[in-house]
Amino acid sequence: MLAKKVSLPKSSEQKFAFDVFIYGLTQVFVGLKGLFVLPVIAKILGATKYGIWSQVMVTISLLSPILTLRLEMASVRYLAAKGEKEVRGEFFSMLGMIWLATMTALGIIFFLAVI
């Protein structure tokens, strides 16, 4: 069976291309940010404090996907069909649940660290 090529109107194709370009450009800037920010942070903090800062950043980047349960895209997809008022309510309830999970995890970590 031959697949039909779905052709978007020219304006939709141009908008899509522009959106992809903007997204790519922002990703380049985010990637290049480290080249400029990290030397400044290392010079200001010194070797020991930079090591502590680095460990904290690694811990945050490792815990973020675990604590958010990688539901970023799922929540966007779920909330896309809702109205603005419903979205606000759902968003704040999800935010509260994530906060509660984070505080529980941190409490357990600190409790185990003391023991």
Kinemage of the C-alpha trace (Angstrom):
@kinemage 1
@onewidth
@group {chain A} dominant
@subgroup {mainchain}
@vectorlist {calphas} color= white
{ca met a 1} P 0.000 0.000 0.000
{ca leu a 2} L 1.420 3.356 -0.986
{ca ala a 3} L 1.496 6.047 1.629
{ca lys a 4} L 0.138 9.434 0.665
{ca lys a 5} L 2.354 12.396 1.283
{ca val a 6} L 0.575 14.796 3.575
{ca ser a 7} L 1.309 18.303 2.396
{ca leu a 8} L 0.952 21.117 4.864
{ca pro a 9} L -0.059 24.525 3.595
{ca lys a 10} L 2.946 26.713 2.841
{ca ser a 11} L 2.317 28.938 5.825
{ca ser a 12} L 2.228 25.941 8.190
{ca glu a 13} L 5.455 24.583 6.731
{ca gln a 14} L 7.137 27.949 7.107
{ca lys a 15} L 5.901 28.296 10.682
{ca phe a 16} L 7.166 24.810 11.500
{ca ala a 17} L 10.574 25.560 9.966
{ca phe a 18} L 10.783 28.832 11.860
{ca asp a 19} L 9.837 27.126 15.143
{ca val a 20} L 12.480 24.425 14.582
{ca phe a 21} L 15.077 27.113 13.805
{ca ile a 22} L 14.253 29.072 16.972
{ca tyr a 23} L 14.360 25.909 19.085
{ca gly a 24} L 17.718 24.917 17.614
{ca leu a 25} L 19.111 28.402 18.136
{ca thr a 26} L 18.096 28.429 21.797
{ca gln a 27} L 19.672 24.999 22.306
{ca val a 28} L 22.927 26.307 20.838
{ca phe a 29} L 22.886 29.257 23.245
{ca val a 30} L 22.144 26.970 26.190
{ca gly a 31} L 25.063 24.749 25.190
{ca leu a 32} L 27.424 27.687 24.778
{ca lys a 33} L 26.398 29.162 28.108
{ca gly a 34} L 28.711 26.764 29.907
{ca leu a 35} L 31.725 28.061 28.009
{ca phe a 36} L 31.206 31.517 29.454
{ca val a 37} L 29.589 30.881 32.834
{ca leu a 38} L 31.707 28.021 34.196
{ca pro a 39} L 35.076 29.827 34.072
{ca val a 40} L 33.552 32.808 35.869
{ca ile a 41} L 32.004 30.596 38.556
{ca ala a 42} L 35.259 28.656 38.999
{ca lys a 43} L 37.273 31.850 39.380
{ca ile a 44} L 34.840 33.431 41.842
{ca leu a 45} L 34.284 30.339 44.009
{ca gly a 46} L 37.747 28.810 44.048
{ca ala a 47} L 38.601 25.137 43.723
{ca thr a 48} L 36.929 23.776 46.867
{ca lys a 49} L 33.684 25.706 46.593
{ca tyr a 50} L 33.530 25.024 42.844
{ca gly a 51} L 33.785 21.297 43.619
{ca ile a 52} L 30.898 21.591 46.082
{ca trp a 53} L 28.867 23.593 43.551
{ca ser a 54} L 29.592 20.979 40.900
{ca gln a 55} L 28.467 18.131 43.174
{ca val a 56} L 25.246 19.954 44.043
{ca met a 57} L 24.499 20.567 40.350
{ca val a 58} L 25.134 16.912 39.480
{ca thr a 59} L 22.894 15.783 42.333
{ca ile a 60} L 20.117 18.099 41.195
{ca ser a 61} L 20.368 16.935 37.600
{ca leu a 62} L 20.266 13.291 38.713
{ca leu a 63} L 17.349 13.746 41.115
{ca ser a 64} L 15.191 15.940 38.877
{ca pro a 65} L 14.002 13.191 36.514
{ca ile a 66} L 13.409 10.834 39.413
{ca leu a 67} L 11.426 13.287 41.505
{ca thr a 68} L 9.331 14.601 38.606
{ca leu a 69} L 8.758 11.023 37.454
{ca arg a 70} L 9.572 12.227 33.909
{ca leu a 71} L 5.996 13.426 33.518
{ca glu a 72} L 6.804 16.727 31.790
{ca met a 73} L 5.549 15.703 28.359
{ca ala a 74} L 2.704 13.628 29.730
{ca ser a 75} L 1.400 16.602 31.689
{ca val a 76} L 1.642 18.865 28.640
{ca arg a 77} L -0.306 16.359 26.584
{ca tyr a 78} L -2.881 15.840 29.309
{ca leu a 79} L -3.389 19.533 30.005
{ca ala a 80} L -3.613 20.530 26.320
{ca ala a 81} L -7.254 19.422 26.165
{ca lys a 82} L -8.280 21.360 29.281
{ca gly a 83} L -9.514 24.919 29.671
{ca glu a 84} L -7.355 27.637 31.209
{ca lys a 85} L -9.035 27.484 34.619
{ca glu a 86} L -8.756 23.696 34.736
{ca val a 87} L -5.122 23.879 33.647
{ca arg a 88} L -4.256 26.198 36.509
{ca gly a 89} L -5.904 23.919 39.048
{ca glu a 90} L -4.293 20.791 37.612
{ca phe a 91} L -0.905 22.484 37.365
{ca phe a 92} L -0.879 23.599 40.978
{ca ser a 93} L -2.061 20.209 42.205
{ca met a 94} L 0.740 18.522 40.215
{ca leu a 95} L 3.208 21.061 41.545
{ca gly a 96} L 2.050 20.334 45.073
{ca met a 97} L 2.452 16.597 44.563
{ca ile a 98} L 5.957 17.061 43.174
{ca trp a 99} L 6.834 19.318 46.112
{ca leu a 100} L 5.477 16.734 48.560
{ca ala a 101} L 7.451 13.938 46.878
{ca thr a 102} L 10.600 16.071 46.911
{ca met a 103} L 10.248 16.954 50.589
{ca thr a 104} L 9.558 13.316 51.466
{ca ala a 105} L 12.623 12.144 49.530
{ca leu a 106} L 14.816 14.820 51.111
{ca gly a 107} L 13.477 13.963 54.560
{ca ile a 108} L 14.331 10.308 54.031
{ca ile a 109} L 17.791 11.185 52.718
{ca phe a 110} L 18.542 13.473 55.664
{ca phe a 111} L 17.113 10.950 58.130
{ca leu a 112} L 19.325 8.202 56.723
{ca ala a 113} L 22.336 10.540 56.715
{ca val a 114} L 21.921 11.191 60.447
{ca ile a 115} L 21.692 7.497 61.307
